[in-house]
Amino acid sequence: MCAVLEMNTHGNGDDSLKTQVRPQIEEILVRRFFQGDAEAYSIFMEILEAAKSWPEAEELIENEARLRNVHPTTMPAIKLKHLVQQRLGARTR
């Protein structure tokens, strides 16, 4: 696994998606995917947390990317997809 995409394993017991994202990755996502809007990032991560499957989460990410004029194959979008796919992996099998 690429070191940049690793989940944060030094959490406080909270296993929500947002708390598992390493701070460096969170900074990249807020800056480059959410154009600096940390509140929008937090809200969107809560929405993703409720996704029941990878296809549902992928659609949410792609819709958000379109709304923000971020191409779904740019590095921030790919990082977000990878993190969520890791998270939902157990739920999609």
N, C-alpha and C positions, 0 to 999 in steps of 0.2 A: 504494500500500500504506500502511496506517495505520502511523505511526511506532512505535506501541506494539508492533506485531507483527513488527517487523523482526528478522531473525536477527543474531546477533553475528558481525561480519565481522573482528574483531580477535583471532582465536583463535591457537592455537599450532600450527596445521596439523592438529589433530585435527578431523575433520568429523563426529563423533558428534552425535546430536540434542541431547544435554544441553549440550555445549560450544558449540553454536550459538545457544542461547537467551540473549538479553541478560540481564544480571544483574537489571535492574529487573523483567523479566517473570518470571524465576525466583522472585524474592521474592514476587510476587503469587500465583504458582501454589502455592508452598509455604504461604503464609499462608492463602489463601482456598480452594484446592482440596484441599490435603493437611492443612488445619487445623494448620499449623506443624510438621508432621513431615517434616523435610528428608531423613531416611533413606528414608522411604516414597517421596518424590518421586524420589530418585536410583534406587531399585530399579525404580520404575514406568517411568522414562525408559529404563532398560536393556531392560525388557520391550518397550516401544514400538519401540526400535531394531531389535528382531528381527522386527517385523511386516513381512510381505512385500507387503502391499497396503493401500490406504486403507480399504477395508471392514473388514479385519481390525483395523487400528489404531482405527478408529472404534468398533468393538464393544468393544475393550479399554477405551477411554476412557469409554464410556457405562456399562460394567459397574463400573468404578472409581468413577465419579460416583455411581451408585446405592449402592454400598457405603459411600460417604462422605456420603451424604445431600446431594449437590450436584446441583442440577437441571442436566441437560445443556445447557440453553439460557442458563445464567448466564454472565456475562462470563469468569470463569476457565476454565470448560469450553470456551467458544467459542474463547478464546485458544489453549488447548492443542490443540484440534482444528485450528485454522488453521495453527499451527506444524507440526504433524505432516503435515497435508495438503500444505503447501509442500514438506516434506522428501520425501514419498512421491510427489509429482506425477510425477516422471520414471518411477517404477516402476509407475505405474498406467495408463500409456498404452500 
